[in-house]
Amino acid sequence: GYVNIVDRKKDMILSGGENIFSTEVENVLYMHPKILEAAVFGVPDETWGEAVKAAVVLKPHETGTQEEIVKFCKIHLASYKAPKSIDFIEALPKTGSGKIFKKGLRDPFWKGKRRV
């Protein structure tokens, strides 16, 4: 048999009993012609446990809307995997080694809450 490692467990989003791998959603976001960088993470959701949220940096001189990007994602992913909300930011936080610091994006939403 084979073992395929898709994502870090802490980066997996559990929404309505479905496992959603953040890297799968990020790969689709990177296919969008206006997106330069993207990070996907789970945020608390009263109904589903966690909801998919994305933070994106658009390419210079590009504009985009949440609706446009969510629609694009739903073409390439099952609809439950598409981000429920998108933050457009100037730059993603990075670690000293240059990797995207997802914990810094995710933690403010979980303050005072517990991930299951």
C-alpha beads as a LAMMPS data file, in Angstrom:
LAMMPS data file: protein, C-alpha beads

116 atoms
115 bonds

1 atom types
1 bond types

-500.0 500.0 xlo xhi
-500.0 500.0 ylo yhi
-500.0 500.0 zlo zhi

Masses

1 110.0

Atoms # bond

1 1 1 0.000 0.000 0.000
2 1 1 0.849 3.658 -0.268
3 1 1 0.531 6.551 2.112
4 1 1 -0.019 9.993 0.611
5 1 1 0.544 12.954 2.891
6 1 1 -1.652 15.761 1.619
7 1 1 -1.553 18.366 4.377
8 1 1 -0.628 18.940 8.003
9 1 1 -3.305 17.706 10.390
10 1 1 -3.520 21.126 12.053
11 1 1 -4.210 22.693 8.636
12 1 1 -7.057 20.291 7.841
13 1 1 -10.506 21.849 8.141
14 1 1 -13.357 19.765 9.565
15 1 1 -16.616 21.221 8.263
16 1 1 -19.895 19.381 8.720
17 1 1 -18.076 16.076 9.128
18 1 1 -16.057 16.538 5.923
19 1 1 -12.264 16.751 5.906
20 1 1 -11.101 19.634 3.741
21 1 1 -7.402 19.917 2.972
22 1 1 -6.297 23.537 2.863
23 1 1 -3.652 22.803 0.227
24 1 1 -6.317 21.493 -2.169
25 1 1 -8.245 24.768 -1.915
26 1 1 -5.037 26.830 -2.119
27 1 1 -4.011 25.023 -5.311
28 1 1 -7.301 26.081 -6.926
29 1 1 -6.884 29.664 -5.710
30 1 1 -3.408 29.765 -7.277
31 1 1 -5.029 28.823 -10.613
32 1 1 -7.048 32.073 -10.531
33 1 1 -5.349 34.565 -12.853
34 1 1 -5.668 37.497 -10.418
35 1 1 -4.252 35.794 -7.299
36 1 1 -0.592 36.140 -6.365
37 1 1 -0.652 34.378 -2.970
38 1 1 -3.250 32.538 -0.932
39 1 1 -3.676 30.849 2.430
40 1 1 -6.674 28.765 3.487
41 1 1 -7.641 27.928 7.062
42 1 1 -10.626 27.007 9.191
43 1 1 -12.576 29.466 11.315
44 1 1 -15.302 28.709 13.885
45 1 1 -18.772 28.108 12.494
46 1 1 -21.764 27.465 14.757
47 1 1 -23.498 25.216 12.222
48 1 1 -20.640 23.282 10.617
49 1 1 -17.931 23.360 13.299
50 1 1 -15.459 25.062 10.983
51 1 1 -15.850 27.132 7.834
52 1 1 -13.298 27.512 5.048
53 1 1 -11.725 30.984 4.975
54 1 1 -9.107 32.298 2.579
55 1 1 -6.694 35.192 2.744
56 1 1 -5.482 36.271 -0.677
57 1 1 -3.029 38.748 -2.127
58 1 1 -3.980 39.930 -5.593
59 1 1 -1.431 40.517 -8.319
60 1 1 -0.408 44.166 -8.812
61 1 1 -3.067 46.327 -10.503
62 1 1 -5.729 43.602 -10.182
63 1 1 -9.082 43.872 -8.466
64 1 1 -11.359 41.047 -7.480
65 1 1 -14.429 40.272 -5.439
66 1 1 -15.244 37.551 -2.981
67 1 1 -18.135 36.418 -5.195
68 1 1 -15.880 36.103 -8.251
69 1 1 -13.288 34.015 -6.447
70 1 1 -15.794 31.778 -4.631
71 1 1 -17.555 31.118 -7.953
72 1 1 -14.196 30.190 -9.521
73 1 1 -13.489 27.795 -6.641
74 1 1 -16.902 26.129 -6.966
75 1 1 -16.146 25.371 -10.627
76 1 1 -12.983 23.489 -9.624
77 1 1 -13.963 22.063 -6.210
78 1 1 -16.928 20.502 -4.474
79 1 1 -19.013 23.445 -3.253
80 1 1 -18.470 22.601 0.441
81 1 1 -14.706 23.031 -0.082
82 1 1 -14.978 26.548 -1.505
83 1 1 -14.155 29.401 0.893
84 1 1 -17.163 30.858 2.689
85 1 1 -15.314 34.145 3.104
86 1 1 -12.204 35.762 1.663
87 1 1 -10.002 38.484 3.096
88 1 1 -8.067 40.557 0.574
89 1 1 -4.785 41.607 2.172
90 1 1 -1.612 43.387 1.076
91 1 1 0.757 40.607 2.190
92 1 1 0.520 37.242 3.917
93 1 1 2.403 36.875 7.198
94 1 1 5.559 34.798 6.775
95 1 1 7.875 32.877 9.074
96 1 1 11.594 33.583 9.251
97 1 1 12.124 30.922 6.585
98 1 1 9.634 32.594 4.226
99 1 1 6.747 30.136 4.656
100 1 1 3.197 31.419 5.094
101 1 1 2.409 31.752 8.820
102 1 1 -1.109 30.278 8.874
103 1 1 -1.221 30.221 12.666
104 1 1 -1.016 34.019 12.627
105 1 1 -3.997 34.181 10.277
106 1 1 -6.065 31.517 12.043
107 1 1 -5.516 32.230 15.755
108 1 1 -7.407 35.556 16.059
109 1 1 -10.613 33.801 14.972
110 1 1 -10.168 31.050 17.579
111 1 1 -9.454 33.317 20.554
112 1 1 -11.565 31.992 23.424
113 1 1 -12.759 29.029 21.342
114 1 1 -11.581 25.438 21.141
115 1 1 -10.934 23.522 17.924
116 1 1 -12.458 20.055 17.874

Bonds

1 1 1 2
2 1 2 3
3 1 3 4
4 1 4 5
5 1 5 6
6 1 6 7
7 1 7 8
8 1 8 9
9 1 9 10
10 1 10 11
11 1 11 12
12 1 12 13
13 1 13 14
14 1 14 15
15 1 15 16
16 1 16 17
17 1 17 18
18 1 18 19
19 1 19 20
20 1 20 21
21 1 21 22
22 1 22 23
23 1 23 24
24 1 24 25
25 1 25 26
26 1 26 27
27 1 27 28
28 1 28 29
29 1 29 30
30 1 30 31
31 1 31 32
32 1 32 33
33 1 33 34
34 1 34 35
35 1 35 36
36 1 36 37
37 1 37 38
38 1 38 39
39 1 39 40
40 1 40 41
41 1 41 42
42 1 42 43
43 1 43 44
44 1 44 45
45 1 45 46
46 1 46 47
47 1 47 48
48 1 48 49
49 1 49 50
50 1 50 51
51 1 51 52
52 1 52 53
53 1 53 54
54 1 54 55
55 1 55 56
56 1 56 57
57 1 57 58
58 1 58 59
59 1 59 60
60 1 60 61
61 1 61 62
62 1 62 63
63 1 63 64
64 1 64 65
65 1 65 66
66 1 66 67
67 1 67 68
68 1 68 69
69 1 69 70
70 1 70 71
71 1 71 72
72 1 72 73
73 1 73 74
74 1 74 75
75 1 75 76
76 1 76 77
77 1 77 78
78 1 78 79
79 1 79 80
80 1 80 81
81 1 81 82
82 1 82 83
83 1 83 84
84 1 84 85
85 1 85 86
86 1 86 87
87 1 87 88
88 1 88 89
89 1 89 90
90 1 90 91
91 1 91 92
92 1 92 93
93 1 93 94
94 1 94 95
95 1 95 96
96 1 96 97
97 1 97 98
98 1 98 99
99 1 99 100
100 1 100 101
101 1 101 102
102 1 102 103
103 1 103 104
104 1 104 105
105 1 105 106
106 1 106 107
107 1 107 108
108 1 108 109
109 1 109 110
110 1 110 111
111 1 111 112
112 1 112 113
113 1 113 114
114 1 114 115
115 1 115 116
